[in-house]
Structure formats: C-alpha cells, structure tokens
Amino acid sequence: MTEMKIKNKNFISKQAVANAANDLRKYHLEPKSSQYKDAKRKISEWRSYHSYPMSFLLRVIKALLKKNNVKATVLCQRVKRMPSIEGKIIARPRMNASNMQDVAGIRIVLSKISDVYTVFDLLNTLNKPNDLNKSKTKCFEIVQNKTHDYIKSPKADGYRSIHVVFKYECKSINRLVSSGKLIEVQIRTQLQHDWGTAVESLGIINKEMYKRGAGNKEILRFFALVSYLFAMREDCPVPEIEKPKTRLKILKELKTIDKKYSIINKLEVNKVDRILGNSSTDPFFYLLTLADGKNNKKFLEVKSLSKDKKKFAEWLYENAEDEGKLEYKKSVLLLNTISYSDLELAYPNYFLKADTFIKNYKEEFKISKLVESFIRGFFRGIQ
C-alpha cells in the first residue's frame, strides 16, 4: 500500500513519495491538472514529517554547543521550499525523492575555521554514547555517505561548507511518520556565509539561480574567484578553477567582470524597499515572503505566529508558495528563531543584505595595495 493509516491520518510512504515525484515530473507543465495537484499535496505532506525531527535535533545541538562553551553567530532551521523541492525533482529524473537529504536543514555559522571543526567533531559524538546520547540523541544517526566537507574539498563554483546528514529513527507510534527522515546540518564560517548570501542576493536581483550553477558564466566565475581569495584568507584549500597566475591578475579579472556587470553596485543599491509584518506575543514561526513591488523594488513580508498556530503556519506557507510559484517570490518558514534580528542574521539574502560580503571583497583590494606598497618600499631600500 502506498498510503497507510496511522491514527486515522493518511501517511505518505516512501513508495507514495516516489510515485508523487514521478507525477510531478510528468505533469509539472500542467499545474491545473488533478494529477499535478495531488502529487504536490503528497510531497508537501511528506515534507511536513521532517519538522519534528528537525526541531528535536536543533534542541540537541543547542544543548551540545552550550555544554562545550561554543558560541555560534547563527543557529537556525528551515524546511525547503516547495518550488525548490519540485525543481530538484524535475532536474534529477533518477533521484529517489524520499532520500532527498536537505528537505529539512539546520545551519550553524561560526566566527572561525577552528570553531567549524570543533562543532563537526562534536556532532560526530552524537553517534557515540555520551551524556546527551543516553535518552535524547540515540534517535539520530549520522549518514556517513551523505556527509561532505566542502571546505577541504570546495565545489568548483566556490561553495564552501560542511554538510552533516542525520537520520532520525523512532519506534514510537506517535512519531512513525517522522522516522527515517533526513536532516542536513550545514556548518560554515561567517565569511563563507557572507559569500553564499551574496550569491543568492544577486540571484534574486537578476532573477537567476546562480546558487545552482545557472546563469551568466562570467558572473559565476566572479564568485568562484572571490571564494578562491576568501579560502586563501582562511588558510584553507581553494576551489579547483582555472585562475590567473597571480593574485594581482585575479583582482584585475574581478574588476573587469564587476565593471561589465555592475555586481558590487547592484548588491549595494538593491535593498528591500519595505518590510511589512505582524507581531505575535510569543513568536515561534516566522513566514517570510520576498516579492516584487512597483518599479522593480522589492518588499519583504514577515508574519510571526505562536507555537499553537503550527497547522495555520503550515497552511499559510503552502498558500504563499502557490501564490508565488515564480522562483523569486520567496517564502520560508523558520522554526525556533529566538528573535527578529536572528532572521536577518540567518537569512540576510531575504533582506538583500550583502554588506559584509562587500566589505570583505573590498578588503582584498586593500590588502593587495598594502603588499604592493611594501614591495616597492623594499626594493627602493636595497637600491
């Protein structure tokens, strides 16, 4: 059977997810068809099964970091947007949708590389008996073949981060729908986070999916070259890209691409025009919708809801996704975000804030000028 009854609730099994994914691929160009709508409903229901283990794991990680005196600048969670899930399913026709590892995600941002690997080591202890593992974390197991260190082996596009994938297992009848679900934990430095923010922000501005490797090749190369310089600054392995022979030539090429496409200028001048929203006395959920306004300006709507409004929050989320089927009307549901300011720290791309990326980018040119000045002074001194 593809749908089982658990406490009078339709449970979407792995086979049902696979069938629904195939229907999405087959009928995605017919969004009004009953087959497409039913497939999307099942995928959306299956996505909701990830919320509990994701929130559970976040609480465990918070306790783990607190116990070991590790301070994260960002610690948050999100479920993947339906347009992104659908896009991934369509783009990968052979992918088993039920094994998609990033439907539920937790992001940990830290100030320096050494902290990233401290947290990575701490997460690996969750696979072993320890004080936290006695009752709470025994439900989680690291999926080793889905865990990747993109800091030691950066992607060719410049992406750098560590991905640790956990599998949630639970025999309780109340949690069977969540058992077997995967949660991806991303660990990165603030500099790596700033780079990713800039890539997504410019993608929103230009309406291109640079984060997926789509769009203008020169702009993609711009970000790969910047990542190369940032990796050097952090004393980490650099992306394997075709690069100029010297640092000065890298900077020269960056200037040329930037001048041609106004990358930095676009990141500086394109800001969210208005932020709209409501307030909840005890916010637990935040629904963010970034949309096009008049005269190509963007506005951000932030809705906050209390913990007892979970079903309503999920309903709002699904409706916002349906209304904003275009990739660049963005919606996201964030759970357990402590304050509004945390939203901006965790997802600055929704606020179109790439300020720290721009600052670090410009610092690369300042460093070069200082080095040039020192070299000129040195050679003058020995003449």
HELIX and SHEET records of a PDB file:
HELIX    1   1 LYS A   14  TYR A   27  1                                  14    
HELIX    2   2 SER A   34  SER A   48  1                                  15    
HELIX    3   3 SER A   51  LYS A   67  1                                  17    
HELIX    4   4 MET A   82  ALA A   91  1                                  10    
HELIX    5   5 ALA A   97  ASN A   99  5                                   3    
HELIX    6   6 ILE A  113  ASN A  124  1                                  12    
HELIX    7   7 THR A  125  ASN A  127  5                                   3    
HELIX    8   8 THR A  137  CYS A  139  5                                   3    
HELIX    9   9 GLN A  144  LYS A  146  5                                   3    
HELIX   10  10 ILE A  173  SER A  178  5                                   6    
HELIX   11  11 GLN A  190  ASN A  206  1                                  17    
HELIX   12  12 TYR A  210  ARG A  212  5                                   3    
HELIX   13  13 LYS A  217  ARG A  233  1                                  17    
HELIX   14  14 ARG A  247  TYR A  261  1                                  15    
HELIX   15  15 ILE A  263  VAL A  269  1                                   7    
HELIX   16  16 LYS A  294  ASN A  296  5                                   3    
HELIX   17  17 LYS A  307  LYS A  309  5                                   3    
HELIX   18  18 LYS A  310  GLU A  323  1                                  14    
HELIX   19  19 TYR A  340  ALA A  346  1                                   7    
HELIX   20  20 PRO A  348  PHE A  351  5                                   4    
HELIX   21  21 ASP A  355  ILE A  382  1                                  28    
SHEET    1   A 2 GLU A   3  ILE A   6  0                                        
SHEET    2   A 2 LYS A   9  ILE A  12 -1                                        
SHEET    1   B 5 VAL A  74  VAL A  79  0                                        
SHEET    2   B 5 ALA A 104  LEU A 110 -1                                        
SHEET    3   B 5 LEU A 182  THR A 189  1                                        
SHEET    4   B 5 ILE A 162  TYR A 168 -1                                        
SHEET    5   B 5 PHE A 140  ILE A 142 -1                                        
SHEET    1   C 5 VAL A  74  VAL A  79  0                                        
SHEET    2   C 5 ALA A 104  LEU A 110 -1                                        
SHEET    3   C 5 LEU A 182  THR A 189  1                                        
SHEET    4   C 5 ILE A 162  TYR A 168 -1                                        
SHEET    5   C 5 HIS A 148  ASP A 149 -1                                        
SHEET    1   D 4 VAL A 272  GLY A 277  0                                        
SHEET    2   D 4 LYS A 298  SER A 306  1                                        
SHEET    3   D 4 PRO A 283  ASP A 292 -1                                        
SHEET    4   D 4 LYS A 330  LEU A 335 -1                                        
END                                                                             
